[in-house]
């Protein structure tokens, strides 16, 4: 008997993607195999921000379905609130939406029994900051950069005014003559 070593999948190489368990647990019977295949295809194409833009033909070729089946499946996924679609220039952009068990439709309405006792819902536990928190952080950084820029511009204007630069107030704002035009240097 030969001692063959089994290869265990390595998630570090990037040849994988993940989908939420809610897709299968709560929507599987509604979206059926074609919807699951389409969602998996979109998940594979998606970047870290959760969006992608494959054509209907690309998806159809990838999952072995017709283009019209893909169109119907995408429409159903949008209707259920699993994905969203926006038109950008020459292509559709698909966004994989976050689906929490608390946001899911009533399980009796879609033909699923309630969760088993003892099942821990981990769908909402994430160490990563939410989009709202990211947005707040970016706004704060942008505000600080603008504030720093205004201070630097004001300091530069003061230093240039020592050397004889022309400064005057126009509509309550200080302006400096650059040699060609008046430029606002500080808000008052």
C-alpha positions, 0 to 999 in steps of 0.5 A: 500500500502506498502512502499518498498524501492528501492535498488540503485546500489552501485558502491563501492562494486566492483561488476561492471566493465565499458566499453567505450561508443565507443564500442557500439556507434561506433563498436556495429553494426560491432561486433554485439551481440557476439562481445559485449558479448565477450568484456564485458566478457573480461572487467569483467575478466580484472584487473586494468591494463586492461588485462586478460587471460580467456580461449576460453571455459571459455568465451564461457561458460560465454556468452552462445556461442560456442568456435568457435564463441568466436574465431571468435569474438576475431579475429574480435575485434583484427582486429578492434584494440579494443583488442590485444592478446599475447601468454604467456606460456600456455595461451593467454593474452588479453589487452583491448586497449584505444579507443578514438573517434578520433582514431575510424574508419570513421563512414560512413565506419562502418555504423554509422551516425556521432555524434549528435550536442551537444554531448560532447566527454568525452572519452579522459578526465581522471584525471589519468596519461597516460601510457607514463607519468607513464613510465617516472615517473618509469624511473626517480625513477629507475634512482634516485635509481641507482644513490643513490645506486652508491653513497652509494656503493662509500661511503662504499668503501671509509669507508672500504678503511680507514680500510685497504681494498684493492682498485685498478683501473681495466679498468677505474673502481674502484674495491675493494677486498672482500676477494674472488674476486674484485668487482666494486665499482664506475663508472668513 
